[in-house]
Amino acid sequence: MEKVRIDKWLWAARFFKTRSLAKQAIEGGKVHLNGARVKPSKDIEVGMLLVVRQGWDEKTVRVLALSEQRRGAPEAATLYKETQESEQARALKADQRKAMGAGDMASHGKPTTKQRRQIHRFIRINQEE
């Protein structure tokens, strides 16, 4: 196997759960091949450099092997190798996101009846003044 469609490879490498999600990501500009946007039907070869954006993360990977079949996660991980710069950048961004959320108070769900009464009393008192 010398060439595989990029949407099939992304699905087989377990970047996306379905081929249609892989296709949507490619069409949405979240996948770049060798620095350029591609179409889902683009053939990829071993050695090409892919940039895949998923949620907050952006991974830069080098294609090591080709496959059209989706297999287990350990086998799918052998299809690519993430660059060291990409791993470091993702770790740094994850740390930054954690640091930004450190001061936020976590929500503990709906207020209890007592808390709700206190809120209403507070609002009523402040409206009267």
Residue pairs with C-beta under 8 A, 6 or more apart in sequence:
1 66
1 67
1 68
2 45
2 66
3 43
3 44
3 45
3 66
4 12
4 43
4 44
4 66
4 67
4 68
5 40
5 41
5 42
5 43
5 44
5 68
6 22
6 26
6 31
6 33
6 38
6 40
6 41
6 42
6 43
6 44
6 50
7 19
7 22
7 23
7 26
7 40
7 41
8 19
8 22
8 68
9 44
9 63
9 66
9 67
9 68
9 79
10 16
10 22
10 25
10 26
10 31
10 52
11 18
11 19
11 22
11 70
12 67
12 68
12 69
12 70
12 71
12 76
12 79
13 67
13 76
13 79
13 80
14 70
14 73
14 76
14 77
15 22
15 52
15 54
16 22
16 25
22 31
22 40
23 40
25 31
25 52
25 53
25 54
26 38
26 39
26 40
27 39
27 40
29 37
30 52
30 53
30 54
31 37
31 38
31 50
31 51
31 52
31 53
32 38
32 50
32 51
33 42
33 44
33 48
33 49
33 50
34 48
34 49
35 49
35 51
44 50
44 63
44 66
45 63
45 66
46 63
46 64
46 65
46 66
47 62
47 63
48 62
48 63
49 60
49 61
49 62
49 63
50 60
50 61
50 62
50 63
50 80
51 58
51 59
51 60
52 58
52 59
52 61
53 59
56 93
56 94
56 97
57 90
57 93
58 86
58 89
58 90
59 82
59 86
59 90
60 82
60 83
60 85
60 86
61 80
61 81
61 82
61 83
61 86
62 80
62 81
62 83
63 79
63 80
64 78
64 79
64 80
64 81
65 78
65 79
66 79
67 76
67 79
70 76
111 119
